[in-house]
Amino acid sequence: MEPRDKGRLELNFLIPNTELLTGKRLQPYYDRADRPRINAWQTIVNAKLGLHDPNAPENRRTLVTLNTLPQNEAGGC
């Protein structure tokens, strides 16, 4: 799918968890094994294209939750 409703290209993939020929369970992404590979790929692509590392401390966004909002912005909670 290529939805463009947000003004940008988003690629969404649907991967069945069943191997079609045998009917057995298939897990195409296993987080423990695949996350380091994805992180390595991201590092290579960022370096190659001159992009900033989103995980670098200077590029991280501060997480704001309802408990950490100033009282006047939290809706008086």
Summary of the structure (lengths in Angstrom):
residues: 77
radius of gyration: 19.7
end to end distance: 40.8
largest distance: 59.1
contacts: 100
relative contact order: 0.07
helix: 32%
strand: 3%
